[in-house]
Amino acid sequence: EYEKYNDDGFTIRATYSNNISSSDFFRWQVSGQYISFYSNTYYDEFQMASGGPGPSIEVTNSEDGYIFQGGLKFIPELGLFQDKGIFKPYGTLGLGFGYFLEYTKYEDPDLTGSWCSDWVFWCDDDGGSAFRLDDIEQDEFNFIYSIELGANFIIPKWNNGGFDFGVRYNMSPKMKPVFSYKVDEDAEQVTRFADKVNADYITIYIGGTWPINNSEKKKNKQSKPIGLDI
C-alpha cells in the first residue's frame, strides 16, 4: 500500500566476526546485505523526432536495498552441549544504515545502423554500437537495526567449516512513504495521514561459514569465521 520496497524477493549477505578478548560467548560482527525487492523487464518503443517509431528498447525497473551493519553476537564457542563446537546457536543485535533505491534501466545492446543518425547521443564514435541509460526514480538512506537468531552446524572434516541458518529481523523506522494519502469519502477530499512509516523485513536464510585463519585452536575455538547467507 506504500508502493515501494514491499515485495517479496531474494537476498544475499556476507558477515565477518571475531572473538572479543578471547571470550567464550561474545563476538563483534560486521555485515553487508543486498535485498532485491522487485525487478520487472519489458520492451518499449520510443517515438522519433520525425514522428516515426524508434528502436525497441529493453526496460528494467528494479527496487533494491543495501544494508550495512555492525553489532554484537552471542554464541557459545564450545557448542551448545560442549560438543567441541559442532552445533552453535547464536543471537545477534546489529545497528547500521540502509540505502533503498528504485531505478529504471534502458538498454539496447544492438543499436546500430540508421538509428544512430537520429539517436546520436546513444552511439559510439564508430557510428553505432550499444547504449545504456540508468534513471534513479527514488532513493533514500535510513537507520536500520536488526535482531537475528540462528545456528552454525560445524563439520570438522571440512576444516571446521559448515552450515549457517537462521532468521533475521530488520527494522527501518521512519521511512518516507511514496504515497501517503487516503480518501475521506464523507468529506470528498484527500487527507494526509502519514509523514513517516516504520518498515520491517524478515529474512530467512541458509548459507555457509568457514574460518579464515584456523591455525590457532585455543579451546577448540573457530577463529575469525566468515559467512555467506542467501
Short mmCIF file of the C-alpha atoms (twelve columns), coordinates in Angstrom:
data_MODEL
# 
_entry.id   MODEL 
# 
loop_
_atom_site.group_PDB 
_atom_site.id 
_atom_site.type_symbol 
_atom_site.label_atom_id 
_atom_site.label_alt_id 
_atom_site.label_comp_id 
_atom_site.label_asym_id 
_atom_site.label_seq_id 
_atom_site.Cartn_x 
_atom_site.Cartn_y 
_atom_site.Cartn_z 
_atom_site.pdbx_PDB_model_num 
ATOM 1   C CA . GLU A 1   0.000   0.000   0.000   1 
ATOM 2   C CA . TYR A 2   3.017   2.308   0.227   1 
ATOM 3   C CA . GLU A 3   4.137   1.403   -3.290  1 
ATOM 4   C CA . LYS A 4   7.868   0.687   -2.885  1 
ATOM 5   C CA . TYR A 5   10.190  -1.782  -1.136  1 
ATOM 6   C CA . ASN A 6   7.391   -4.106  -0.029  1 
ATOM 7   C CA . ASP A 7   7.558   -7.059  -2.456  1 
ATOM 8   C CA . ASP A 8   8.881   -10.484 -1.524  1 
ATOM 9   C CA . GLY A 9   12.324  -11.022 -3.009  1 
ATOM 10  C CA . PHE A 10  15.714  -12.628 -2.510  1 
ATOM 11  C CA . THR A 11  18.729  -11.510 -0.510  1 
ATOM 12  C CA . ILE A 12  22.406  -12.315 -0.128  1 
ATOM 13  C CA . ARG A 13  24.577  -11.294 2.828   1 
ATOM 14  C CA . ALA A 14  28.230  -11.604 3.849   1 
ATOM 15  C CA . THR A 15  29.328  -11.349 7.507   1 
ATOM 16  C CA . TYR A 16  32.628  -11.324 9.336   1 
ATOM 17  C CA . SER A 17  33.034  -11.881 13.085  1 
ATOM 18  C CA . ASN A 18  35.791  -12.381 15.641  1 
ATOM 19  C CA . ASN A 19  36.118  -13.054 19.365  1 
ATOM 20  C CA . ILE A 20  36.104  -10.205 21.869  1 
ATOM 21  C CA . SER A 21  39.207  -10.642 24.057  1 
ATOM 22  C CA . SER A 22  39.130  -14.431 23.641  1 
ATOM 23  C CA . SER A 23  35.592  -14.560 25.032  1 
ATOM 24  C CA . ASP A 24  33.815  -17.910 25.065  1 
ATOM 25  C CA . PHE A 25  30.431  -16.299 24.309  1 
ATOM 26  C CA . PHE A 26  30.718  -12.887 22.603  1 
ATOM 27  C CA . ARG A 27  31.915  -11.747 19.184  1 
ATOM 28  C CA . TRP A 28  31.832  -8.489  17.282  1 
ATOM 29  C CA . GLN A 29  30.384  -8.712  13.799  1 
ATOM 30  C CA . VAL A 30  30.078  -6.615  10.632  1 
ATOM 31  C CA . SER A 31  27.827  -7.436  7.680   1 
ATOM 32  C CA . GLY A 32  26.647  -6.257  4.291   1 
ATOM 33  C CA . GLN A 33  23.290  -7.346  2.872   1 
ATOM 34  C CA . TYR A 34  21.705  -6.880  -0.563  1 
ATOM 35  C CA . ILE A 35  17.922  -7.194  -0.981  1 
ATOM 36  C CA . SER A 36  16.141  -7.419  -4.328  1 
ATOM 37  C CA . PHE A 37  12.524  -6.467  -3.649  1 
ATOM 38  C CA . TYR A 38  11.319  -6.261  -7.220  1 
ATOM 39  C CA . SER A 39  12.526  -6.408  -10.813 1 
ATOM 40  C CA . ASN A 40  10.470  -6.256  -13.999 1 
ATOM 41  C CA . THR A 41  11.807  -6.281  -17.568 1 
ATOM 42  C CA . TYR A 42  9.793   -5.364  -20.656 1 
ATOM 43  C CA . TYR A 43  10.282  -3.832  -24.095 1 
ATOM 44  C CA . ASP A 44  9.179   -0.384  -25.159 1 
ATOM 45  C CA . GLU A 45  9.397   1.638   -28.360 1 
ATOM 46  C CA . PHE A 46  10.071  5.355   -28.315 1 
ATOM 47  C CA . GLN A 47  8.851   7.839   -30.877 1 
ATOM 48  C CA . MET A 48  11.496  9.506   -33.045 1 
ATOM 49  C CA . ALA A 49  11.683  13.265  -33.567 1 
ATOM 50  C CA . SER A 50  10.424  12.685  -37.082 1 
ATOM 51  C CA . GLY A 51  7.277   11.064  -35.705 1 
ATOM 52  C CA . GLY A 52  8.207   7.565   -36.767 1 
ATOM 53  C CA . PRO A 53  8.737   4.582   -34.450 1 
ATOM 54  C CA . GLY A 54  12.097  4.269   -32.756 1 
ATOM 55  C CA . PRO A 55  14.108  1.159   -31.875 1 
ATOM 56  C CA . SER A 56  12.811  -1.455  -29.450 1 
ATOM 57  C CA . ILE A 57  14.410  -0.772  -26.053 1 
ATOM 58  C CA . GLU A 58  14.742  -3.189  -23.142 1 
ATOM 59  C CA . VAL A 59  13.461  -1.500  -19.971 1 
ATOM 60  C CA . THR A 60  14.123  -2.873  -16.467 1 
ATOM 61  C CA . ASN A 61  12.547  -1.366  -13.360 1 
ATOM 62  C CA . SER A 62  14.045  -2.521  -10.038 1 
ATOM 63  C CA . GLU A 63  13.779  -1.839  -6.316  1 
ATOM 64  C CA . ASP A 64  16.820  -2.773  -4.220  1 
ATOM 65  C CA . GLY A 65  18.117  -2.357  -0.691  1 
ATOM 66  C CA . TYR A 66  21.689  -2.321  0.656   1 
ATOM 67  C CA . ILE A 67  22.187  -2.764  4.416   1 
ATOM 68  C CA . PHE A 68  25.486  -2.260  6.269   1 
ATOM 69  C CA . GLN A 69  25.717  -3.018  9.994   1 
ATOM 70  C CA . GLY A 70  27.977  -3.668  12.928  1 
ATOM 71  C CA . GLY A 71  26.916  -5.486  16.059  1 
ATOM 72  C CA . LEU A 72  27.361  -7.990  18.837  1 
ATOM 73  C CA . LYS A 73  26.916  -11.746 18.511  1 
ATOM 74  C CA . PHE A 74  26.285  -14.125 21.421  1 
ATOM 75  C CA . ILE A 75  27.478  -17.636 20.523  1 
ATOM 76  C CA . PRO A 76  28.887  -20.483 22.675  1 
ATOM 77  C CA . GLU A 77  32.279  -21.222 21.166  1 
ATOM 78  C CA . LEU A 78  32.379  -24.762 22.582  1 
ATOM 79  C CA . GLY A 79  28.920  -25.611 21.286  1 
ATOM 80  C CA . LEU A 80  25.535  -25.894 22.937  1 
ATOM 81  C CA . PHE A 81  26.290  -29.268 24.528  1 
ATOM 82  C CA . GLN A 82  30.058  -28.805 24.939  1 
ATOM 83  C CA . ASP A 83  30.375  -30.807 21.727  1 
ATOM 84  C CA . LYS A 84  33.613  -29.216 20.532  1 
ATOM 85  C CA . GLY A 85  31.711  -26.511 18.703  1 
ATOM 86  C CA . ILE A 86  29.766  -28.757 16.321  1 
ATOM 87  C CA . PHE A 87  26.352  -27.131 16.980  1 
ATOM 88  C CA . LYS A 88  26.470  -23.459 17.958  1 
ATOM 89  C CA . PRO A 89  23.222  -21.457 18.211  1 
ATOM 90  C CA . TYR A 90  23.579  -17.679 18.278  1 
ATOM 91  C CA . GLY A 91  21.754  -14.402 18.692  1 
ATOM 92  C CA . THR A 92  22.868  -11.119 17.143  1 
ATOM 93  C CA . LEU A 93  21.987  -7.445  17.583  1 
ATOM 94  C CA . GLY A 94  23.029  -5.150  14.734  1 
ATOM 95  C CA . LEU A 95  22.952  -1.383  14.107  1 
ATOM 96  C CA . GLY A 96  23.662  0.465   10.889  1 
ATOM 97  C CA . PHE A 97  22.075  2.082   7.861   1 
ATOM 98  C CA . GLY A 98  20.275  1.055   4.711   1 
ATOM 99  C CA . TYR A 99  20.251  2.536   1.223   1 
ATOM 100 C CA . PHE A 100 16.996  1.961   -0.689  1 
ATOM 101 C CA . LEU A 101 16.908  2.561   -4.417  1 
ATOM 102 C CA . GLU A 102 14.395  2.368   -7.252  1 
ATOM 103 C CA . TYR A 103 15.854  2.780   -10.712 1 
ATOM 104 C CA . THR A 104 14.935  2.193   -14.339 1 
ATOM 105 C CA . LYS A 105 17.484  0.910   -16.854 1 
ATOM 106 C CA . TYR A 106 17.092  1.461   -20.608 1 
ATOM 107 C CA . GLU A 107 19.303  -0.747  -22.716 1 
ATOM 108 C CA . ASP A 108 19.783  -1.948  -26.281 1 
ATOM 109 C CA . PRO A 109 22.945  -3.955  -26.994 1 
ATOM 110 C CA . ASP A 110 22.307  -3.925  -30.776 1 
ATOM 111 C CA . LEU A 111 21.553  -0.272  -31.525 1 
ATOM 112 C CA . THR A 112 23.343  0.169   -34.868 1 
ATOM 113 C CA . GLY A 113 22.902  1.484   -38.366 1 
ATOM 114 C CA . SER A 114 20.369  4.114   -39.377 1 
ATOM 115 C CA . TRP A 115 19.038  4.651   -35.851 1 
ATOM 116 C CA . CYS A 116 22.258  6.411   -34.953 1 
ATOM 117 C CA . SER A 117 21.581  9.345   -37.242 1 
ATOM 118 C CA . ASP A 118 18.621  10.329  -35.069 1 
ATOM 119 C CA . TRP A 119 19.825  8.945   -31.705 1 
ATOM 120 C CA . VAL A 120 23.391  10.271  -31.898 1 
ATOM 121 C CA . PHE A 121 23.766  10.686  -28.139 1 
ATOM 122 C CA . TRP A 122 23.376  6.907   -27.761 1 
ATOM 123 C CA . CYS A 123 26.005  5.987   -30.360 1 
ATOM 124 C CA . ASP A 124 29.741  5.483   -30.118 1 
ATOM 125 C CA . ASP A 125 32.441  7.033   -32.299 1 
ATOM 126 C CA . ASP A 126 32.105  4.275   -34.894 1 
ATOM 127 C CA . GLY A 127 28.521  5.214   -35.706 1 
ATOM 128 C CA . GLY A 128 26.648  2.729   -33.587 1 
ATOM 129 C CA . SER A 129 27.097  0.030   -31.013 1 
ATOM 130 C CA . ALA A 130 25.080  -0.134  -27.839 1 
ATOM 131 C CA . PHE A 131 23.595  2.175   -25.269 1 
ATOM 132 C CA . ARG A 132 22.520  2.063   -21.652 1 
ATOM 133 C CA . LEU A 133 20.828  4.733   -19.577 1 
ATOM 134 C CA . ASP A 134 20.124  4.451   -15.836 1 
ATOM 135 C CA . ASP A 135 17.472  6.673   -14.290 1 
ATOM 136 C CA . ILE A 136 17.162  6.826   -10.481 1 
ATOM 137 C CA . GLU A 137 13.457  7.143   -9.688  1 
ATOM 138 C CA . GLN A 138 13.770  7.422   -5.886  1 
ATOM 139 C CA . ASP A 139 16.392  6.701   -3.237  1 
ATOM 140 C CA . GLU A 140 16.985  7.274   0.473   1 
ATOM 141 C CA . PHE A 141 19.309  6.447   3.361   1 
ATOM 142 C CA . ASN A 142 17.823  5.344   6.662   1 
ATOM 143 C CA . PHE A 143 18.853  3.969   10.054  1 
ATOM 144 C CA . ILE A 144 18.293  0.197   10.459  1 
ATOM 145 C CA . TYR A 145 18.596  -2.156  13.409  1 
ATOM 146 C CA . SER A 146 18.267  -5.928  13.369  1 
ATOM 147 C CA . ILE A 147 17.730  -8.905  15.661  1 
ATOM 148 C CA . GLU A 148 18.856  -12.313 14.486  1 
ATOM 149 C CA . LEU A 149 18.515  -15.907 15.716  1 
ATOM 150 C CA . GLY A 150 20.406  -18.704 14.026  1 
ATOM 151 C CA . ALA A 151 22.907  -21.531 14.373  1 
ATOM 152 C CA . ASN A 152 26.158  -22.846 12.939  1 
ATOM 153 C CA . PHE A 153 26.482  -26.560 12.260  1 
ATOM 154 C CA . ILE A 154 30.222  -27.228 12.005  1 
ATOM 155 C CA . ILE A 155 31.684  -30.212 10.151  1 
ATOM 156 C CA . PRO A 156 35.262  -30.830 11.415  1 
ATOM 157 C CA . LYS A 157 36.229  -32.723 8.243   1 
ATOM 158 C CA . TRP A 158 35.609  -29.518 6.277   1 
ATOM 159 C CA . ASN A 159 38.440  -27.705 8.077   1 
ATOM 160 C CA . ASN A 160 35.893  -26.527 10.659  1 
ATOM 161 C CA . GLY A 161 33.608  -25.072 8.003   1 
ATOM 162 C CA . GLY A 162 29.904  -25.782 7.975   1 
ATOM 163 C CA . PHE A 163 26.364  -24.537 7.505   1 
ATOM 164 C CA . ASP A 164 24.705  -21.366 8.747   1 
ATOM 165 C CA . PHE A 165 20.935  -20.928 9.001   1 
ATOM 166 C CA . GLY A 166 18.507  -18.657 10.810  1 
ATOM 167 C CA . VAL A 167 16.015  -15.801 10.762  1 
ATOM 168 C CA . ARG A 168 16.886  -12.093 10.660  1 
ATOM 169 C CA . TYR A 169 14.501  -9.257  11.548  1 
ATOM 170 C CA . ASN A 170 15.333  -5.808  10.133  1 
ATOM 171 C CA . MET A 171 13.533  -2.652  11.236  1 
ATOM 172 C CA . SER A 172 13.876  0.639   9.355   1 
ATOM 173 C CA . PRO A 173 11.988  3.296   11.374  1 
ATOM 174 C CA . LYS A 174 10.501  6.462   9.905   1 
ATOM 175 C CA . MET A 175 10.979  5.823   6.202   1 
ATOM 176 C CA . LYS A 176 9.393   8.215   3.722   1 
ATOM 177 C CA . PRO A 177 6.243   6.668   2.216   1 
ATOM 178 C CA . VAL A 178 5.897   7.232   -1.513  1 
ATOM 179 C CA . PHE A 179 2.115   7.562   -1.414  1 
ATOM 180 C CA . SER A 180 0.844   8.653   1.998   1 
ATOM 181 C CA . TYR A 181 -2.691  9.789   1.292   1 
ATOM 182 C CA . LYS A 182 -6.169  8.382   1.786   1 
ATOM 183 C CA . VAL A 183 -9.574  9.424   0.528   1 
ATOM 184 C CA . ASP A 184 -12.183 10.664  3.003   1 
ATOM 185 C CA . GLU A 185 -15.336 9.682   1.125   1 
ATOM 186 C CA . ASP A 186 -17.652 11.535  3.519   1 
ATOM 187 C CA . ALA A 187 -15.814 14.814  3.103   1 
ATOM 188 C CA . GLU A 188 -15.000 14.047  -0.547  1 
ATOM 189 C CA . GLN A 189 -11.378 15.030  -0.118  1 
ATOM 190 C CA . VAL A 190 -7.915  13.544  0.091   1 
ATOM 191 C CA . THR A 191 -6.274  13.800  3.524   1 
ATOM 192 C CA . ARG A 192 -2.684  13.137  4.521   1 
ATOM 193 C CA . PHE A 193 -2.287  10.537  7.247   1 
ATOM 194 C CA . ALA A 194 1.422   9.691   7.494   1 
ATOM 195 C CA . ASP A 195 4.680   11.604  7.105   1 
ATOM 196 C CA . LYS A 196 6.798   8.571   8.055   1 
ATOM 197 C CA . VAL A 197 6.270   4.811   8.228   1 
ATOM 198 C CA . ASN A 198 8.099   2.025   10.048  1 
ATOM 199 C CA . ALA A 199 9.180   -0.707  7.627   1 
ATOM 200 C CA . ASP A 200 10.277  -4.126  8.847   1 
ATOM 201 C CA . TYR A 201 11.689  -7.035  6.857   1 
ATOM 202 C CA . ILE A 202 12.147  -10.697 7.752   1 
ATOM 203 C CA . THR A 203 14.938  -12.671 6.090   1 
ATOM 204 C CA . ILE A 204 15.006  -16.480 6.225   1 
ATOM 205 C CA . TYR A 205 18.443  -17.663 5.194   1 
ATOM 206 C CA . ILE A 206 20.762  -20.627 4.753   1 
ATOM 207 C CA . GLY A 207 24.425  -20.366 3.902   1 
ATOM 208 C CA . GLY A 208 27.933  -21.385 4.827   1 
ATOM 209 C CA . THR A 209 30.512  -20.482 7.450   1 
ATOM 210 C CA . TRP A 210 34.244  -21.131 7.482   1 
ATOM 211 C CA . PRO A 211 37.358  -19.925 9.347   1 
ATOM 212 C CA . ILE A 212 39.767  -17.574 7.577   1 
ATOM 213 C CA . ASN A 213 42.627  -18.455 9.936   1 
ATOM 214 C CA . ASN A 214 42.318  -21.738 11.814  1 
ATOM 215 C CA . SER A 215 45.952  -22.124 12.887  1 
ATOM 216 C CA . GLU A 216 45.215  -21.208 16.488  1 
ATOM 217 C CA . LYS A 217 42.732  -23.599 18.115  1 
ATOM 218 C CA . LYS A 218 42.582  -22.351 21.664  1 
ATOM 219 C CA . LYS A 219 39.833  -24.227 23.477  1 
ATOM 220 C CA . ASN A 220 38.678  -25.649 20.149  1 
ATOM 221 C CA . LYS A 221 37.554  -22.195 19.017  1 
ATOM 222 C CA . GLN A 222 36.804  -21.321 15.442  1 
ATOM 223 C CA . SER A 223 38.939  -18.288 14.608  1 
ATOM 224 C CA . LYS A 224 37.660  -15.383 12.529  1 
ATOM 225 C CA . PRO A 225 34.696  -17.045 10.808  1 
ATOM 226 C CA . ILE A 226 33.143  -15.523 7.745   1 
ATOM 227 C CA . GLY A 227 29.673  -16.395 6.493   1 
ATOM 228 C CA . LEU A 228 27.698  -16.085 3.273   1 
ATOM 229 C CA . ASP A 229 23.910  -16.367 3.501   1 
ATOM 230 C CA . ILE A 230 21.130  -16.459 0.942   1 
# 
